[in-house]
């Protein structure tokens, strides 16, 4: 059901620019798999809506379509994906409106730093710029972290049979939203390149000292 609300929450989303979020592509599939496998059992349940084994996660990651959907990630200094958002596009409705579903996970030790909000903000502006009218989240009603994020950002939340749906109506794209996304992606790419260079330098120095420490 399409929510009967206006463009709520969009100004609140703009309040989370500090965390650099990078759009992912097929080269990040292995890193994405490592991220999801690192989630604890209860976190997997909340993210995917049911108990989720390693085999199910492996199949999910193998079937990710980076050309159809959009995925975003937050990397730490070791280039591990500590947070991932999946923006899954839904076929357009009969009335011409279009929507996308948002899913997110953040590793346990990296929570309470605003990563979920930053990932949602990044996904929302991308959805807006790709002509999506409605961004929605479907999750278990007991997913307190997701419900807190949805309420915090002004999303409309509806509950039914132990599940919850949260909606955000997006305004049309404009020059400002397009420029904002481009600048965010540029900064995230630069940050990733710097971290990659630093990681490589550390590996070279470890190899160098290792060679010279041998008898």
N, C-alpha and C positions, 0 to 999 in steps of 0.2 A: 504494500500500500504506500502510495506516495504521501509524504508528510505535508500537512497544510501549514507550513511555517515559512518564514522569510529567511533571508541570508543571515542567520544568527551565527555567532562565533567567529566570523571571519576576521574581525579586528583583534580578537583574543589570540587567534592563531599567529598573527604577526608579531606577537610578543615573545616568540621563541626563536630568535635568529642566531643565538650564540653558538649552539652545537652545529658543527659542519656535517651535513648529510649529503652523501654522494649517491648518484644513481648507479645501480648495478647493471652488469651485463653478463653474458654467458661465461666470461673469464672468471667470474666470482662464484660459480656454481659450487666448487669444492669448499670455498670459505663459508658459503651459506650452509652446506651440509654439516660442516664442523660446528657451526653456531647452533643449529637445531638439535644435533646430537648431544650438545653440551647442556641443553635444558633438562631440568629435573622432571620427574614423572608428573608432578602436579602442574608444573609450568606447561608441559606439553598438553596436558588435559585442558587447561585454560586457553591455550593458543589455538588448538585444533578442535576443541569442543568434545573430545572423547579421549580415552586412554590411547596413547600413540606409541607404538613400538618403533625400534630402529628401522625395521624393514619398511614400515609405512612412511617414515620420514625420508628414507632413501628414495622411495618411489615418488613421493611428493616433490623432492628437489630435482629428480631426474626429469619430471614432467613440467617443470617451470618453463614458461614460454616468455622469454625476455622481449620478444618482438610484439606479442599481443598485450601483455600486462606491463606494469612498471614496478620495479623493486628498488628500494633505497636502503642504504646502510650507514651505520656509524662505525668507524674503525678506531681501534686504540693505537698506541705507538708501535705495537708489534704487528699491525695490520690484521689483527683478528677482528672479525665482525662481532661487535658486542651488542648491536641492535639492528633489527631488520624489519622493514615494513613492506608489505605486499599490497599493491593496488591492483585489484582484479576488475577488469572492465566487464560490465554486464550488457548484453544486447539491448539496443534501444527499445523503449516501450512503444505501444501503438500510437500514443499521442505525440511521439517524437522526442520525448525526454530521455535522457541518458543518465546512467548511474554507475558507480564503481564501489566495490567493497574494499574496506581497509582492514588489514590484519597486521598485528605488530607483536614482536617479542624482544625482550631485553634480558641479557644474562644477569643472574642474581647479583653478582658483585658490582654491577654497573647501574643499579637502579637508584632512584631518588636523586637523579641528576638532571631530570628534565628531558631525557633522551626520547621517551615515548611521545611527549608533546612536540619535540622537534621533528620527529619522524612524521607525525600526523600533519604538522604544518607544511612540511616539504611535499608530502603526498597530496595535500589539499590544493596547493598552488599548481602542482603539475596537473591534477585533475581539472582544475579550472581552466588552465591553458590548453587543455586537450578537449574542451567543449563538453565537460561533464557537468550536469545540473545538480546532482545529488551524490554526496559522499555518505556511505553508511557503514556501520559496524554491526556485525551479528556475532554475539558471544553468549556464554553462559551468564546468567544473572548473578552468579556468585563470583564473577571475575571483578573483584573490587577495584583492582588497579585500572582496568579499562573503564569501569563505570565512573570512577573518580575523574579520569581524564575526560570522559565525555561530558560530565556535568561541569567540570572546570572550564571547558571550552564552549559551553553554551549549546551543546548538541541536545536535540530532543530525543528522549529515551522512552521506549515503550517495552513493557514486559508481558510475556505470555508463555505459560507452560515451562517455566524454568529457564527460558532464554530471554535475551534482551536485544533490542535493535535501537541503535542510536543514529540519528540523521543530522546532516549538515547541508543546508541549501547553499550552493555556490553561486556567486554573481558571475556574469560573463567575463571572459578574459579582456584585458585592456593592455595598453602599452606598459603601464606600471607593473602589472603582474608578470608580464613576459620578461621585462627587464630584471625584475626581482629574482625570478627563477634562474635566468642566465647568470646573474652575478653570484647567486648562491652556488650554482654548479661550478662556476669558475674557481671560487674560493675553495670548494671541497676538492676539486681536482688538484689544485696547488698544494693543499694540505696533504693529500694522499701522496703526491710526488715527493714532498719533503720527508714524510715518514718512510717512504720506500728507500730514499737515498740514505737516511739515517740508519735504517735497518741493515742495508747493504754494507755501510761503513763499519758498523759494529761487527758484522760477520767477518769482514776482512781483517779487522784488528784482532778478533779472537783467533782467527787462523794464523795471523802473524805471530802473536804471542805464544800460541800453541807450538808452532814450529821451532821457535827459539827457546822454549822451555824444555824441549826434548833433549835427553843426554846424548 
